[in-house]
Amino acid sequence: MDAPLPWGQPADRQTCPDEDSYLWLPLASGAACLRYFGATDLRSAPTLIVYMRGDRDQSLTVPWAKIENNTRQAQDARAALLSRRAGVPVVILARPGTYGSSGDHRQRRRMAEEFAPIDAGLDVLKRRYGVKHFVLWGHSGGATAAAAMLTLGRTDIRCAVMTSSTFAYLERWRMRRGEDREGPSTPKEIRLAAAMYDPLTHVKDIVPDSKRTVYLLGDPRDTVTPFEFQARFADALQRAGHNVVLREESGIPPGFHDLRGDVGLLQASKCADQRSETRTN
């Protein structure tokens, strides 16, 4: 029987071999081991779609064996399905602290704890499989991670597809409480936001690339990650001279946060298909 993947554990070199599905990352801030899943031949295409899921708070207190699809077999099967639908290889990259990746998921949206390991993990994937270009596709917190990768100066991102992404953390928290977004935040929130990395404030660090397009897809009715902050990020990109598309999509009630029709996958597959990009640009 396929063993359940661990959550919230420290990096351990003994359980992180140099083989498929594992990324050992000896970072200056501390070693990390990220897990990724992809059942197809990752050497079959120069462009790789990397998918990052949203936050998984509800799974943090659940026994590992009871977390849905929390095995390598299940995750590989999901990646294989996405690859078939996209027509190009898709890798599911587990964010730190989830689905076998080391770290604490509660420390997300921080540079050392989340974004630096993901950035280093992409470098290892690139070397391991000869990847020339990435299409980063993320949902919610995973979309914010994709945005962070852009701000870290990467030049190998052909396209970034962000569905229901989150930015402007303090304002978002105030709005979700039903308070004035311009009003005061609690001392705890101020400390928490200060420890986080918001890609919205680092747009200036994105390397110009006329061949790259950033897609932000969301529902204006989203009650989890307000659409206006997604629009603000798109506007900042546009003002900085980057190619960006902001598109309203239909979300699933009652929160309108998860989008209908797998629009993220569809857009990512179009980005990965260079022939399609050539026809439409």
GUSE-5445 format. One line per field, with one value per residue (C-alpha): y negated, x, z; residue in one letter. Coordinates in steps of 0.001 Angstrom, whole numbers, m for minus. Each point is the difference from the previous one (the first is absolute). Layout:
// GUSE-5445
v = c(Y | ...)
u = c(X | ...)
w = c(Z | ...)
aa = c(A | ...)
//
This chain:
// GUSE-5445
v = c(0 | m3460 | m1760 | m3379 | m3030 | m1843 | m3566 | m2660 | 1934 | m1276 | 798 | 3318 | 948 | 3696 | m121 | m2372 | 1932 | m1467 | 1549 | m774 | m1567 | m1443 | m3293 | m334 | m3678 | m933 | m3668 | m2597 | m514 | 3725 | 3178 | 830 | 3008 | m700 | 2681 | m141 | 2347 | 808 | 3404 | m908 | m217 | m3420 | 101 | 123 | m3765 | m3081 | m1827 | 1200 | m1105 | m248 | m110 | m1230 | 448 | m2447 | m50 | 3184 | m1182 | 2511 | 2908 | m1087 | 1613 | 3124 | 3292 | 522 | 3220 | m1819 | m2877 | 503 | 1257 | m299 | 2634 | m124 | 2330 | m2269 | m3127 | 1581 | 1076 | m3545 | m1383 | 2574 | m1061 | m3665 | 832 | 1853 | m2864 | m2620 | 1908 | m780 | 1255 | m1413 | 223 | m576 | m1729 | 397 | m3234 | 210 | 1892 | 1784 | 3341 | 1169 | m3276 | m1021 | m3136 | m1612 | m968 | m2540 | m1945 | m493 | m3146 | m510 | m137 | 2446 | 2394 | 220 | m2068 | 652 | 3798 | m148 | m2162 | 2421 | 2950 | m1401 | m250 | 3686 | 1024 | m2014 | 1754 | 3454 | 63 | m2516 | m2377 | m3184 | m1781 | 246 | m779 | m761 | 658 | m620 | m362 | m2329 | 239 | 2033 | m2880 | m2366 | 2343 | m179 | m3792 | 96 | 2042 | m2782 | m2555 | 2094 | m773 | 3259 | m167 | 3503 | m634 | 11 | m687 | m298 | 897 | m1121 | 848 | m1755 | m1263 | m1852 | m3256 | m3034 | 2144 | m2619 | m1457 | 3476 | 961 | m3208 | 487 | 3610 | m1205 | m2433 | m3029 | m3066 | 1117 | m3316 | 357 | 1177 | 3574 | 1939 | 143 | 3748 | m510 | m2702 | 2338 | 2841 | m2067 | m1391 | 3554 | 781 | m711 | m1723 | 179 | m3125 | m2084 | 1599 | m464 | m2158 | 3118 | 1884 | 336 | m1444 | 2633 | m873 | 3703 | 656 | m553 | m11 | 1028 | m871 | 1765 | m522 | m657 | m3520 | 1690 | 1906 | m210 | 1608 | m1946 | m3300 | m503 | m3654 | 987 | 2316 | m2961 | m2172 | 2469 | 108 | m3793 | m147 | 2472 | m1976 | m3279 | 1675 | 988 | 3713 | 1963 | 724 | 1214 | m488 | 2089 | 431 | 3600 | 1723 | 1432 | 2707 | m1267 | m774 | m1358 | m410 | 750 | 3247 | m688 | 2019 | 1867 | 552 | m3358 | m14 | 3282 | m1043 | m3247 | 1709 | 2579 | m2771 | m1720 | 3204 | 624 | m2237 | 477 | m1260 | m2987 | m771 | 102 | m2237 | m2646)
u = c(0 | 1274 | 1069 | m1548 | 2152 | 1269 | m1002 | 1819 | 3233 | 3610 | 2242 | 1829 | 2705 | m507 | m3576 | 642 | 1945 | 1329 | m2684 | m3318 | m2619 | 2567 | 1903 | 2741 | 810 | 2993 | m918 | 1883 | m3112 | m247 | m424 | m3340 | m1473 | m2790 | m2144 | m1345 | m2229 | m148 | m716 | 933 | 3457 | 1213 | 2791 | m2463 | m527 | 2177 | m2883 | m1373 | m3187 | 531 | m3194 | m172 | m3143 | m1646 | 258 | m840 | m851 | m2813 | 2401 | 2499 | m1877 | m1081 | 1922 | 2173 | m1789 | m3342 | 1068 | m1594 | 2358 | 2965 | 2206 | 2592 | m2106 | m3039 | 2013 | 1790 | m3371 | m1309 | 3079 | m427 | m3620 | 971 | 2780 | m2388 | m2458 | 2686 | 1812 | 3354 | 1642 | m1424 | 1772 | m1820 | 2474 | m953 | 410 | 2087 | m1709 | m2506 | m165 | 3443 | 1902 | 1925 | m834 | m2872 | m2973 | m986 | 3164 | m1078 | 459 | 3405 | 3185 | 2198 | m2786 | m1868 | 1130 | 3763 | m496 | m2430 | 2427 | 2853 | m2247 | m736 | 3747 | 465 | m2920 | 1523 | 3367 | m1447 | m2268 | 1556 | m2953 | 380 | m3189 | m2493 | m3675 | m867 | m3610 | m1235 | m3269 | m582 | 3116 | 1658 | m666 | 1691 | 2996 | 57 | m57 | 2891 | 2064 | m389 | 1348 | 3096 | 1478 | m690 | 400 | m1292 | m3711 | m1840 | m3329 | m1553 | m3644 | m1418 | m3537 | m1521 | 3382 | 531 | 1878 | m180 | m236 | m950 | m2778 | m1263 | m254 | m1859 | m2433 | m674 | m892 | m2448 | 1991 | 1252 | 2889 | 1755 | m552 | 2459 | 1227 | 546 | 3560 | 35 | m913 | 2631 | 2679 | m1231 | m57 | 3466 | 1362 | m1647 | 1120 | m2623 | 801 | m2110 | 2728 | 2784 | m1263 | 3049 | 2184 | m1688 | 2334 | m1506 | m867 | m2081 | m712 | m1472 | m3647 | m1493 | m3659 | m2086 | m3358 | m2593 | m3593 | m879 | m2316 | 2886 | m385 | 3373 | 2490 | m1564 | 94 | 923 | 3429 | 506 | m889 | 2446 | 2806 | m950 | 15 | 3434 | 1331 | m1464 | 1426 | 3401 | m192 | m770 | m2503 | m2965 | m3571 | m2591 | m3088 | m3220 | m1141 | m2900 | 645 | m1845 | m2364 | m194 | 3561 | 571 | 3680 | 411 | m589 | m2195 | 1140 | 3666 | 817 | 3442 | 1007 | m1432 | 1959 | 3183 | m274 | m393 | 3071 | 2021 | m991 | 2453 | m1841 | m3189 | 1854 | 1405 | m3439 | m1654 | 2683)
w = c(0 | m916 | 3218 | 832 | m707 | 3097 | 791 | 1994 | 498 | m37 | m2946 | 347 | m2481 | 752 | m1274 | m2919 | m2651 | m3230 | m2164 | m1652 | 2290 | 2438 | 5 | 2611 | 474 | 2221 | 413 | 2014 | 2122 | 718 | m2002 | m1579 | m1758 | m2455 | m1582 | m3534 | m1908 | m3696 | m1491 | m3578 | m1575 | 1074 | m2564 | m2891 | m307 | 520 | 1688 | 3323 | 1745 | 3757 | 2048 | 3603 | 2052 | 2338 | 3790 | 1870 | 3520 | 437 | m506 | 2645 | 2887 | m1876 | 360 | m3069 | m942 | m97 | m2266 | m3394 | m2731 | 2369 | m1644 | m2732 | m2122 | 233 | m707 | m2959 | m1379 | 325 | m1763 | m2774 | m493 | m166 | m2473 | m2297 | 77 | m567 | m2726 | 1637 | 3204 | 3227 | 3339 | 3280 | 2316 | 3655 | 1921 | 3195 | 2794 | m2254 | m1855 | 1089 | m341 | 3096 | 1932 | 1860 | m2158 | 2655 | m898 | m3609 | m2070 | 1583 | m2023 | 1920 | 917 | m3320 | m2950 | 150 | 84 | m2933 | m1980 | 682 | m801 | m3444 | m613 | 846 | m2212 | m2822 | 311 | 584 | m3039 | m2361 | 283 | m2029 | 1001 | 2817 | m72 | 3610 | 909 | 3497 | 1847 | 2958 | 2193 | m2743 | m2392 | 2436 | m16 | m3805 | 204 | 2449 | m2468 | m2552 | 2467 | 742 | m3392 | m1791 | m3775 | m799 | 557 | m3311 | 1635 | 3441 | 568 | 3337 | 1055 | 3015 | 1177 | 3267 | 578 | 2318 | 3104 | 2591 | m2141 | m815 | 3648 | 849 | m2871 | 988 | 3481 | m1571 | 1096 | m1843 | m2176 | 730 | 3730 | 2650 | 211 | 3185 | 1397 | m672 | m3652 | m387 | 1354 | m2187 | m3195 | 751 | m23 | m3329 | m3556 | m2144 | m3743 | m506 | 1637 | m2064 | m3563 | m728 | 335 | m2861 | m2984 | m3213 | m2610 | m3042 | m639 | 3446 | 932 | 3470 | 299 | 3037 | 66 | 2700 | 959 | 1233 | 2516 | 1625 | 3790 | 774 | m2117 | m1115 | m3753 | 372 | 1320 | m2955 | m2218 | 1920 | m688 | m3684 | m149 | 1627 | m2559 | m2878 | 1269 | 262 | m3671 | 330 | m2093 | 2230 | m463 | 2745 | m669 | 1908 | 350 | 1713 | 3449 | 1892 | 2725 | 2804 | 168 | m3767 | 679 | m1934 | m3676 | m2341 | m3069 | 880 | m1565 | 1603 | m1605 | m3362 | 8 | 1159 | m2780 | m2583 | 1379 | m142 | m3610 | m1816 | m3275 | 1634 | 1423 | m3433 | m1572 | 2589 | 533)
aa = c(M | D | A | P | L | P | W | G | Q | P | A | D | R | Q | T | C | P | D | E | D | S | Y | L | W | L | P | L | A | S | G | A | A | C | L | R | Y | F | G | A | T | D | L | R | S | A | P | T | L | I | V | Y | M | R | G | D | R | D | Q | S | L | T | V | P | W | A | K | I | E | N | N | T | R | Q | A | Q | D | A | R | A | A | L | L | S | R | R | A | G | V | P | V | V | I | L | A | R | P | G | T | Y | G | S | S | G | D | H | R | Q | R | R | R | M | A | E | E | F | A | P | I | D | A | G | L | D | V | L | K | R | R | Y | G | V | K | H | F | V | L | W | G | H | S | G | G | A | T | A | A | A | A | M | L | T | L | G | R | T | D | I | R | C | A | V | M | T | S | S | T | F | A | Y | L | E | R | W | R | M | R | R | G | E | D | R | E | G | P | S | T | P | K | E | I | R | L | A | A | A | M | Y | D | P | L | T | H | V | K | D | I | V | P | D | S | K | R | T | V | Y | L | L | G | D | P | R | D | T | V | T | P | F | E | F | Q | A | R | F | A | D | A | L | Q | R | A | G | H | N | V | V | L | R | E | E | S | G | I | P | P | G | F | H | D | L | R | G | D | V | G | L | L | Q | A | S | K | C | A | D | Q | R | S | E | T | R | T | N)
//
